[in-house]
Amino acid sequence: MEFLETAVIVVHILVSLALVVLVLLQQGKGAEAGASFGGGASQTVIGSQGSGNFLTQSTKWLAVVIFATSIGLAYIAKEQAALSVQAATTIAPVQAAADDAEAAAGSEETLELDTETVDNAAPELE
């Protein structure tokens, strides 16, 4: 389970960084679609119409991945919290039983000491 959590965290961080870069590459609505690639429509990497659609689609899918990994991380955290609560409720009664057994064993020893003291002192009183 720990490997899965680590993998989801790594994917989440990488996708979030890619999303930030992709959003910063995009121009506002007033700019040309190809302006982010250095100028005129003939010099764009993807084409005059394609860069805007490519950036928009990439942003959309990266956002979907971010939401999916966020939900996955929330689920993993919930499961870990449930396991820790279950472990705490399982350990507490066992610890209490051990403490009770230790206290009972200690009281028996005390009774034995008190009995021995009384037996030894009784002949002196007679």
C-alpha positions as CSV (number, residue, x, y, z in Angstrom):
1,M,0.0,0.0,0.0
2,E,2.9,2.3,0.7
3,F,4.2,1.9,-2.8
4,L,0.9,2.9,-4.3
5,E,0.7,6.0,-2.1
6,T,4.2,7.0,-3.1
7,A,3.4,6.4,-6.8
8,V,0.2,8.5,-6.6
9,I,2.0,11.3,-4.8
10,V,4.8,11.4,-7.5
11,V,2.3,11.4,-10.3
12,H,0.3,14.2,-8.5
13,I,3.4,16.4,-8.1
14,L,4.6,15.9,-11.7
15,V,1.2,16.5,-13.2
16,S,0.7,19.6,-11.1
17,L,4.0,21.1,-12.2
18,A,3.1,20.3,-15.8
19,L,-0.3,21.9,-15.4
20,V,1.4,25.1,-14.0
21,V,3.8,25.3,-17.0
22,L,1.0,24.6,-19.4
23,V,-1.2,27.4,-18.0
24,L,1.7,29.8,-18.1
25,L,2.3,29.0,-21.8
26,Q,-1.2,29.9,-22.8
27,Q,-2.1,33.4,-23.9
28,G,-5.1,35.4,-23.0
29,K,-8.2,35.4,-25.3
30,G,-7.0,38.6,-27.0
31,A,-3.7,37.1,-28.2
32,E,-3.1,35.0,-31.2
33,A,-3.2,31.2,-30.7
34,G,0.4,30.8,-32.0
35,A,1.9,33.7,-30.1
36,S,3.2,31.5,-27.4
37,F,5.4,29.7,-29.9
38,G,7.2,32.7,-31.2
39,G,5.1,34.8,-33.6
40,G,3.2,34.3,-36.8
41,A,1.0,31.4,-37.8
42,S,3.6,30.0,-40.2
43,Q,6.1,29.6,-37.5
44,T,4.1,27.7,-34.9
45,V,4.9,24.1,-34.0
46,I,1.4,22.7,-34.3
47,G,-0.2,25.0,-36.8
48,S,-2.2,28.2,-36.7
49,Q,-5.3,26.7,-35.2
50,G,-3.8,23.6,-33.5
51,S,-1.8,25.1,-30.7
52,G,-4.8,26.6,-28.9
53,N,-6.7,23.4,-29.1
54,F,-3.7,21.3,-28.1
55,L,-3.0,23.5,-25.1
56,T,-6.6,23.6,-24.1
57,Q,-7.0,19.8,-24.4
58,S,-3.8,19.2,-22.5
59,T,-4.8,21.5,-19.7
60,K,-8.2,19.7,-19.5
61,W,-6.7,16.2,-19.3
62,L,-4.0,17.3,-16.8
63,A,-6.8,18.8,-14.6
64,V,-8.7,15.5,-14.8
65,V,-5.6,13.6,-13.7
66,I,-5.0,16.1,-10.8
67,F,-8.6,15.6,-9.6
68,A,-8.2,11.8,-9.9
69,T,-5.0,11.7,-7.9
70,S,-6.5,14.0,-5.3
71,I,-9.4,11.7,-4.8
72,G,-7.0,8.7,-4.7
73,L,-4.8,10.4,-2.1
74,A,-7.9,11.3,0.0
75,Y,-9.1,7.6,-0.1
76,I,-5.6,6.4,0.9
77,A,-5.5,8.8,3.8
78,K,-9.0,7.7,4.9
79,E,-7.9,4.0,4.9
80,Q,-4.8,4.8,6.8
81,A,-6.8,6.7,9.4
82,A,-9.2,3.8,9.7
83,L,-6.4,1.4,10.2
84,S,-4.7,3.5,12.9
85,V,-8.0,3.8,14.8
86,Q,-8.6,0.1,14.5
87,A,-5.1,-0.6,15.8
88,A,-5.5,1.9,18.7
89,T,-8.8,0.3,19.7
90,T,-7.3,-3.2,19.5
91,I,-4.1,-2.3,21.4
92,A,-5.9,-0.4,24.2
93,P,-8.0,-3.3,25.6
94,V,-5.0,-5.6,25.3
95,Q,-2.8,-3.1,27.2
96,A,-5.5,-2.7,29.8
97,A,-5.8,-6.5,30.3
98,A,-2.1,-6.7,30.7
99,D,-2.1,-3.9,33.2
100,D,-4.9,-5.6,35.1
101,A,-3.0,-8.9,35.1
102,E,0.2,-7.2,36.3
103,A,-1.8,-5.5,39.1
104,A,-3.4,-8.7,40.1
105,A,0.0,-10.5,40.2
106,G,1.4,-7.6,42.2
107,S,-1.4,-7.8,44.8
108,E,-0.9,-11.6,45.2
109,E,2.8,-10.9,46.0
110,T,1.8,-8.3,48.5
111,L,-0.6,-10.6,50.1
112,E,2.0,-13.3,50.4
113,L,4.4,-10.8,52.0
114,D,1.8,-9.6,54.4
115,T,0.9,-13.2,55.3
116,E,4.5,-14.1,55.9
117,T,5.0,-11.1,58.1
118,V,1.9,-11.9,60.2
119,D,3.0,-15.6,60.5
120,N,6.5,-14.6,61.7
121,A,5.2,-12.0,64.1
122,A,2.5,-14.2,65.6
123,P,4.9,-16.5,67.6
124,E,6.6,-13.4,69.2
125,L,3.3,-12.2,70.5
126,E,2.5,-15.4,72.4
